[in-house]
Amino acid sequence: MTTNLHTKSIEEVLNTFQISSVSPAYSTGQNWGEKKNSQTKEVISPAIGELLAKVELASEEEYEKVVSTAQETFLTWRKTPAPQRGEIVRQIGLELRKHKSALGRLVSLEMGKIEQEGLGEVQEMIDICDFAVGLSRQLYGLSMHSERPDHRMYEQYHPLGLVGIISAFNFPVAVWSWNAMISAVCGNAMIWKPSEKTPLTAIACQKIVAGVLERNQMPEGIFNLVLGDAKIGSRMANDKRVGLVSATGSTRMGKKVSEAVNARLGKSLLELGGNNAIIMTEHANLELAIRAAVFGAVGTAGQRCTSTRRLIVHEKVFDTVKEKLVKVYGTLKIGNPLDPNTLVGPLIDQEAVKNFTNALEKVKEEGGNILAGGEVLSGEAYNSGNYVTPAIVEAKNHYKIVQEETFAPILYLIKYEGSVENAVRIQNDVKQGLSSAIFTDNLQQAEYFLSHAGSDCGIANVNIGTSGAEIGGAFGGEKETGGGRESGSDAWKFYMRRQTNTINYSKELPLAQGIKFEI
């Protein structure tokens, strides 16, 4: 671990985005709150265990300022033609291109994912901006034929108002952009509460957006940022002024958000836990399958909602797959996320490390066998204490710990016998339903996996791993994953309210269903 490399990178990146040693608790775009020396949060790099900066946490009063500003601005922003809103987003995409290297590196420093993944996350933001720009001219409604003569019937979509975005540490900027850019072209004002573990990347994004707004002489309050802990998230979930709350995180967190939003009959969009599986049948291309499984299991140190948690392998190829996986895991370079040779960076913090070790203890108690990894690394190169060796565990799907999502690089190796139907049954036998994949060169097996009787997940891939979704498709899952859909396809409709309109251009007043009502 070369600390000097980190120190130099920290200084360069923070200076690029003019992030001070203590940042204020909120921003309404071009304007930032005054520093009040209120409650602060230290932001510690999971890679080196050293302080990056501090941020102030918003008070109730500061939250109110943000909401009031957003409400007022929404009244103007919703009148702005959608293609003009798209032009603002287009310019944001251009600025992200200019800052891709610095922002990607900041993601790596603050979150711990390797730099290639940090750059990939920023590219996702650029891609969603491009998608949203095109969408700004395609917010289509439908026209329907009325049963009444000389009547026209159609539907249209209007902005919701305020959209709250609660994002998680593992994708500190990309998931915000999925929501914010789509929501912006729809005409809403956004309030973003990032994870308290990764506020600096949020500040950097806010400054990029603020520059675009200022150059275009746009009002403050379109894109808003509030730094805070779970109390701010709870305040947002209970706030009747926030028409939609989009929350990404654990199932436990999502249930709390859902209960609060549902109690006030608001809208929630939930992207929660995953317990994703790859099925390898006897007809799998094992070279492709092994590569996909390793990236899915150890990419982002197993801290993706789409990380591969379970590998369900046919008995005929089970021993071969096990041998190949153990061999590959022995070659993984773990360490400095800014080192281009590193494939596995640190976990986010000590709590994540504890969850990793606890899960391995539990699976051993249930009868699991650790085949590789499972250690917490120490020494000067790993002085943050957040580095672990990714683990492979031979296990059974019904083990209690296997049924849970552990946000860490643990891959459960599960053998199945007989038909692909048995494998799918094992895959579906968990509470979560986000991402899934099958590796097979057999057409019948692939089609069964994608059929109504196959995978019950929101994402189902053939000969592709569980991680790495493109922004063009709607992203989300079923069951305890929450049912939400973000990003591409027609996910934009969730950020708007649907209205059905009927226009009578006759001189009569016929009633629907042929009802007669004469007065």
URBELCOR-V227481 format. One record per residue. SS is DSSP state (alpha for helix, beta for strand, coil for the rest). PHI is phi in whole degrees, 0 to 359 (NA if undefined). Layout:
SS&PHI ; SS&PHI
This chain:
coil&NA ; coil&259 ; alpha&299 ; alpha&301 ; alpha&300 ; alpha&294 ; alpha&299 ; alpha&297 ; alpha&295 ; alpha&301 ; alpha&298 ; alpha&297 ; alpha&291 ; alpha&297 ; alpha&293 ; alpha&303 ; coil&257 ; coil&51 ; coil&269 ; coil&277 ; coil&296 ; beta&225 ; beta&259 ; coil&293 ; coil&280 ; beta&204 ; beta&212 ; coil&253 ; coil&117 ; coil&286 ; coil&254 ; beta&244 ; coil&294 ; coil&282 ; coil&289 ; coil&242 ; coil&54 ; coil&278 ; coil&301 ; beta&240 ; beta&232 ; beta&277 ; beta&256 ; beta&257 ; coil&290 ; coil&291 ; coil&282 ; coil&241 ; coil&69 ; coil&248 ; beta&291 ; beta&269 ; beta&187 ; beta&238 ; beta&229 ; beta&277 ; coil&257 ; coil&290 ; coil&270 ; alpha&301 ; alpha&297 ; alpha&291 ; alpha&301 ; alpha&297 ; alpha&299 ; alpha&296 ; alpha&297 ; alpha&298 ; alpha&296 ; alpha&297 ; alpha&300 ; alpha&295 ; alpha&292 ; alpha&305 ; alpha&298 ; alpha&272 ; alpha&299 ; coil&293 ; coil&278 ; coil&292 ; coil&306 ; alpha&305 ; alpha&298 ; alpha&288 ; alpha&297 ; alpha&296 ; alpha&295 ; alpha&298 ; alpha&295 ; alpha&301 ; alpha&292 ; alpha&298 ; alpha&299 ; alpha&295 ; alpha&294 ; alpha&295 ; alpha&299 ; alpha&295 ; coil&256 ; alpha&302 ; alpha&297 ; alpha&293 ; alpha&290 ; alpha&298 ; alpha&291 ; alpha&296 ; alpha&302 ; alpha&295 ; alpha&294 ; alpha&274 ; alpha&260 ; coil&105 ; coil&290 ; coil&297 ; alpha&299 ; alpha&301 ; alpha&287 ; alpha&298 ; alpha&295 ; alpha&297 ; alpha&295 ; alpha&294 ; alpha&297 ; alpha&301 ; alpha&296 ; alpha&298 ; alpha&297 ; alpha&289 ; alpha&297 ; alpha&300 ; alpha&298 ; alpha&293 ; alpha&299 ; alpha&297 ; alpha&298 ; coil&298 ; coil&252 ; coil&223 ; coil&278 ; coil&282 ; coil&251 ; coil&238 ; beta&248 ; beta&235 ; beta&275 ; coil&278 ; coil&281 ; coil&260 ; coil&294 ; coil&56 ; beta&234 ; beta&241 ; beta&235 ; beta&203 ; beta&232 ; beta&220 ; beta&242 ; beta&241 ; beta&299 ; coil&283 ; coil&131 ; beta&260 ; beta&241 ; beta&268 ; beta&237 ; beta&250 ; coil&251 ; coil&255 ; coil&289 ; coil&287 ; coil&233 ; coil&292 ; coil&236 ; alpha&297 ; alpha&292 ; alpha&302 ; alpha&293 ; alpha&306 ; alpha&283 ; alpha&293 ; alpha&288 ; alpha&295 ; alpha&297 ; alpha&295 ; alpha&290 ; coil&284 ; coil&101 ; coil&267 ; beta&255 ; beta&250 ; beta&238 ; beta&252 ; beta&248 ; coil&286 ; coil&300 ; coil&294 ; coil&277 ; coil&222 ; alpha&280 ; alpha&292 ; alpha&296 ; alpha&294 ; alpha&299 ; alpha&299 ; alpha&297 ; alpha&298 ; alpha&289 ; alpha&298 ; alpha&296 ; alpha&301 ; alpha&298 ; alpha&294 ; alpha&298 ; alpha&295 ; alpha&296 ; coil&265 ; coil&55 ; coil&272 ; coil&289 ; coil&288 ; coil&104 ; coil&281 ; beta&252 ; beta&238 ; beta&230 ; beta&231 ; coil&268 ; coil&184 ; coil&264 ; alpha&297 ; alpha&297 ; alpha&292 ; alpha&299 ; alpha&294 ; alpha&300 ; alpha&294 ; alpha&297 ; alpha&268 ; coil&275 ; coil&296 ; coil&285 ; beta&267 ; beta&292 ; beta&224 ; beta&245 ; beta&259 ; beta&236 ; beta&243 ; coil&163 ; coil&285 ; alpha&298 ; alpha&300 ; alpha&297 ; alpha&298 ; alpha&295 ; alpha&294 ; alpha&297 ; alpha&299 ; alpha&299 ; alpha&292 ; alpha&291 ; alpha&295 ; alpha&298 ; coil&256 ; coil&58 ; coil&270 ; beta&250 ; beta&232 ; beta&238 ; beta&246 ; beta&239 ; coil&245 ; coil&293 ; coil&228 ; coil&224 ; beta&281 ; beta&233 ; beta&249 ; beta&264 ; beta&247 ; coil&273 ; coil&293 ; coil&256 ; coil&284 ; coil&280 ; alpha&293 ; alpha&297 ; alpha&295 ; alpha&297 ; alpha&296 ; alpha&300 ; alpha&294 ; alpha&293 ; alpha&292 ; alpha&298 ; alpha&297 ; alpha&274 ; alpha&250 ; alpha&302 ; alpha&56 ; alpha&53 ; alpha&71 ; coil&250 ; coil&262 ; coil&294 ; coil&261 ; coil&304 ; beta&283 ; beta&261 ; beta&230 ; beta&239 ; beta&257 ; beta&240 ; beta&295 ; alpha&303 ; alpha&292 ; alpha&244 ; alpha&302 ; alpha&296 ; alpha&296 ; alpha&298 ; alpha&301 ; alpha&297 ; alpha&293 ; alpha&297 ; alpha&300 ; alpha&295 ; alpha&295 ; alpha&299 ; coil&289 ; coil&255 ; coil&293 ; coil&273 ; beta&247 ; coil&157 ; coil&312 ; coil&294 ; coil&270 ; coil&283 ; coil&297 ; coil&272 ; coil&286 ; coil&250 ; beta&227 ; coil&267 ; coil&277 ; coil&287 ; coil&292 ; coil&194 ; alpha&293 ; alpha&298 ; alpha&295 ; alpha&298 ; alpha&297 ; alpha&297 ; alpha&298 ; alpha&292 ; alpha&296 ; alpha&297 ; alpha&292 ; alpha&296 ; alpha&293 ; alpha&291 ; alpha&294 ; alpha&298 ; coil&275 ; coil&114 ; coil&287 ; beta&237 ; beta&284 ; beta&268 ; beta&201 ; coil&71 ; coil&94 ; coil&256 ; beta&266 ; coil&276 ; coil&227 ; coil&109 ; alpha&301 ; alpha&291 ; alpha&231 ; coil&289 ; coil&286 ; coil&80 ; coil&254 ; coil&261 ; beta&225 ; coil&267 ; coil&307 ; beta&250 ; beta&245 ; beta&230 ; beta&283 ; coil&209 ; coil&248 ; coil&296 ; coil&280 ; coil&304 ; alpha&302 ; alpha&290 ; alpha&291 ; alpha&288 ; coil&263 ; coil&266 ; coil&256 ; coil&279 ; coil&195 ; coil&279 ; beta&240 ; beta&247 ; beta&269 ; beta&263 ; beta&236 ; beta&269 ; beta&232 ; coil&243 ; coil&79 ; coil&276 ; alpha&295 ; alpha&301 ; alpha&295 ; alpha&296 ; alpha&294 ; alpha&299 ; alpha&295 ; alpha&303 ; alpha&285 ; coil&275 ; coil&218 ; coil&282 ; beta&264 ; beta&207 ; coil&269 ; beta&239 ; beta&207 ; beta&206 ; beta&229 ; beta&247 ; coil&197 ; coil&256 ; coil&262 ; alpha&298 ; alpha&297 ; alpha&296 ; alpha&297 ; alpha&291 ; alpha&298 ; alpha&302 ; alpha&268 ; coil&280 ; coil&298 ; coil&266 ; coil&268 ; coil&301 ; coil&261 ; coil&267 ; coil&289 ; beta&236 ; beta&223 ; beta&244 ; beta&242 ; coil&59 ; coil&220 ; coil&287 ; coil&278 ; coil&260 ; coil&92 ; coil&290 ; coil&275 ; coil&285 ; coil&290 ; coil&262 ; beta&292 ; beta&250 ; coil&161 ; coil&215 ; beta&251 ; beta&54 ; coil&283 ; coil&284 ; coil&113 ; coil&84 ; coil&284 ; coil&223 ; beta&237 ; beta&75 ; coil&271 ; coil&54 ; coil&255 ; alpha&300 ; alpha&302 ; alpha&297 ; alpha&288 ; alpha&267 ; beta&224 ; beta&253 ; beta&272 ; beta&228 ; beta&262 ; beta&238 ; beta&232 ; beta&243 ; beta&262 ; coil&251 ; coil&262 ; coil&255 ; coil&244 ; coil&228 ; coil&291 ; coil&261 ; alpha&293 ; alpha&63 ; alpha&71 ; coil&293 ; coil&255 ; coil&215 ; coil&262 ; coil&230
